[in-house]
Amino acid sequence: MINKQKELSPKKGTKFNDYKVSPIWAVVTIVFTLAILINSGILIYNSRILTIQSDSNKIFKEDLKNKENIFTVGLQVSNDEYSENFLKSILSDSKLRALAKTFWSYEFFANNKKITSSNINVSKDSVEFSLVQTEKERILPYSLHILGSLTAGDNADRFYEHPIFHSNSNYTLTPPLANTNPAIAIYKFKDTMVGETITISLTPPLRERLDLVNTQNQINVIVK
């Protein structure tokens, strides 16, 4: 009996790796590996689906926004056309222009003092003029609204070119910044002399807007 037990016991020096792997453990390992691969594939697939959906939603939102803009612009154009036709049917051209002018105003300053007469005095230390164009909130259709400006919508004309300066001294013109309201043009003189007269000729449209119709066609500015 003692001899049989000795024969069944493993010999000295036998390693664990010398035993064959159980078929069950092999199957479990394969199944576990396949599960990991499948789950990884599912995660990658879901990630791609989410990316596609996100891109699709972004495109949809952009398309919706573009359509909304097109609709808004179209509605505005449609309203403007309707309003323009209606106003033209009840008002004469002169009355329409007079109405449009009420949405624009112009002011002319010498050294920050508003010019209200044909003869003014300025200091030698500072000789600067500014022409200010102020546009009120648009209510009329644009095609009628723009007729009220000094240039009546003429792209080749600029409101700050309507005062014409005659002087022995040079000056620099700083046009207004684009898309600013009010729009301000600055005319700055240099090296003026005491006793010098700067003469400013005004175009009829500007003279009318400055409410100087009852004055001379020119403004005389005397440097003191």
Secondary structure by P-SEA (a helix, b strand, c coil): caaaaaaaccccccccccccccaaaaaaaaaaaaaaaaaaaaaaaaaaaaaaaaaaaaaaaaaaaaaaaaaaaaaaaaaaaaaaaaaaacccaaaaaaaaaaabbbbbbccccccccccccccccbbbbbbbbbbccccccaaaaaaaccccccccccccccccccccbbbbbbccccccccbbbbbbbccccccbbbbbbbcaaaaaaacccccccbbbbbcc
